[in-house]
Amino acid sequence: MMPRLVPNWREVLARAWSLRLIALAALLSGAEAALYLVGYRLPLSDLQKALVFFVIAAAAFVARLLAQKRRA
């Protein structure tokens, strides 16, 4: 069975905080990898970076479970 998008995928994409937070987590992860490759370091310890990524991922998880208000 092929996966299918929900019928209102554009609306979901525009409104879902979970997707925004997941995108932010992906951007931060990519930024970390890019900075590592060019030799720069974020001004955070490894523990602090891990905590930032964890908080964003946890927020995305919670946002996915919460009912989100519809805008008119």
SVG drawing of the C-alpha trace seen along z (x, -y; Angstrom):
<svg xmlns="http://www.w3.org/2000/svg" viewBox="-13 -34 52 36">
<polyline fill="none" stroke="black" stroke-width="0.4" points="0.0,0.0 1.4,-3.4 1.4,-6.1 -0.9,-9.0 -0.9,-12.6 -3.9,-13.7 -6.4,-15.6 -5.7,-18.9 -1.9,-18.6 -1.4,-22.2 -3.4,-23.4 -1.6,-21.0 1.8,-22.2 0.8,-25.8 -0.5,-25.3 1.1,-22.4 3.6,-23.5 5.0,-20.0 6.2,-20.3 7.7,-23.7 9.6,-22.3 10.7,-19.2 12.0,-21.5 13.9,-23.6 15.4,-20.5 16.5,-19.3 18.0,-22.8 19.9,-22.8 21.2,-19.3 22.3,-20.2 24.0,-23.4 25.8,-21.5 27.1,-19.0 28.1,-21.8 29.9,-23.8 31.8,-20.6 32.9,-19.9 34.4,-23.4 36.1,-23.3 34.0,-25.8 32.3,-25.0 29.1,-26.3 29.8,-28.2 28.1,-25.4 29.3,-22.3 28.3,-19.0 25.8,-18.5 24.2,-21.9 23.8,-21.2 22.3,-17.8 19.9,-19.5 18.8,-22.1 18.1,-19.4 16.3,-17.3 14.0,-20.2 13.1,-21.0 12.4,-17.3 10.3,-17.0 8.4,-20.1 7.7,-18.8 6.4,-15.6 4.1,-17.5 2.9,-19.8 2.0,-16.8 -0.3,-15.5 -2.0,-18.8 -5.1,-19.9 -4.3,-23.0 -6.8,-25.8 -8.2,-26.5 -7.7,-30.0 -10.6,-31.5"/>
</svg>
